Amino acid sequence: MNNRPVVLFGEAERGSFGLAYYFESLPELADHLGNPPPESRGLVCAVQILLSRRHLIFFRVKEEGYSFQDYFLGLRLLQKSSAQLDLAAICLPGVGDAEIIDAVSSVCELCSSLIIISQPDLYDYLTYRKVA
């Protein structure tokens, strides 16, 4: 089976910011990242990805959808290694911000991968307007 990994940006109880965590199993995920914070969807998505027998690259963010510095640091790391990575998708739970999604789409183009976002986040993205 071709196991192209999925990248996920999400909140977690433990773990360092600015690092890419690679997981192949649920026990590894629980040991390194702990429990999901309230209202967070990242670790829930991570569990679903691993249960689908996909490998996971996880970037911890302080707050899903809002920690721009954490998202862009992870994206820079992905861009540097995009030639070696064969990603299936980048998952962005809780992100509807156009600036983040547009930056992720350029990385997805480099890797020929998909963006995974929820329906409410897609609505936010499509209706996003900068207020001056």
N, C-alpha and C positions, 0 to 999 in steps of 0.2 A: 504494500500500500504506500502510495506517495503521501508522506505526512508533512506537507507544507505547514509551517507554524502559523498561528494567528497571534498578532500583536494586540495587546489590550492595555489601555490606560485606565487606571481606576484607583480608588481609595482603598487603604488597608490599615489594619491596626498596627502592624509592624512592617519593618523593611526600610531600606534607605531610599531616599529620593535621588534621581539622576543615575540609577543603575537599571540595567535590563536583567530581569530574573527569567531564567529558562526553566520551565516545568514540563514534566512528562506524566506526573501523577498527582492525585488529590492529596496524599499525605505530604508530599513535598510542598505543595501550595500552602497547606495548613501550618506546617512547621515554620515556614519562612515569613508568611504574611499575617497569620492569625485570623481573627474574626473580622467580618465586614462592619464598618461604622454604621450607625443608624442612617437611613435614607440613601445609602450607597448602593449602586447596582453593579459595580465593577467585579467584586469577588463572586457574586451570583453568576455573572456572565462567564467568569473564569472557570467556575465549576462546570457549567454547561459545555464549554469548549473542551475541557479535559474529558468529560463523560462522552463526548462525541469522538473520542480517540484522536484528538488533534493535540499537537504540542503547542505550548503557550509561551510567549514572551510577554512579560508583565512589566509595565512601568508604573510605579506608584506616584500618584499625584496627591497634593494636599486636599484639593476639593474638586470633585468631578465637574467639568464644564467651566471652571473659573480659574484654575491655577495655570495661567498662560505660560509662565516660566517653566513649569514642569513638563507641559506638553511640548514646547518648542525645544527643550533640552533633549527629550526623548526622540523627537523628530530629527534633530541634528545627528544623533547617534545612529539612527536608522539610515539617514542619507549617506553617512560615511561608509556604512557597510552594505549598502543596497546591492552592490555587485555580487556579494557573497550570499545574500539572503534570497530565499525563494519563498516569499510570504504568500499565504492564502488570502489573508485579510487583515485589516486594522479595525479594531472594535473600539468605539467611542461612547460608552454608556454615559448619559447625562450631558452630552455635548451637542448644543444646537448653534453655537457661535460660528459665524461664517468665516472668521479669520482662522480659527483652528481647523475647521473642516476643509477649507481651501488649501491650507498648508499640507494637511494629510493627503488630499487628493493628488498633489504633486508627487509625494512619496509613493503613493499607490500606482501612479503611472510608471515610475521608475521600476517598480517591482512587479508590474502586471497583476495587481491584487485588488481586492474589493474593499469598500468601506462598509462597516456594519454600524448602523445607528437605529434608534427606535423611531417609531412613527411620530411621537410628540417632538423629538429632537429634529426630525426632518422638517416638520412644520415650522419650528423655530428658525431653522436654517433658511427655508424658502421665504419666510416673511421678515427676515432680519433686515433692519435698517439702522444705519448709524445716525444717532441723534447728535446734531452739532450744537 
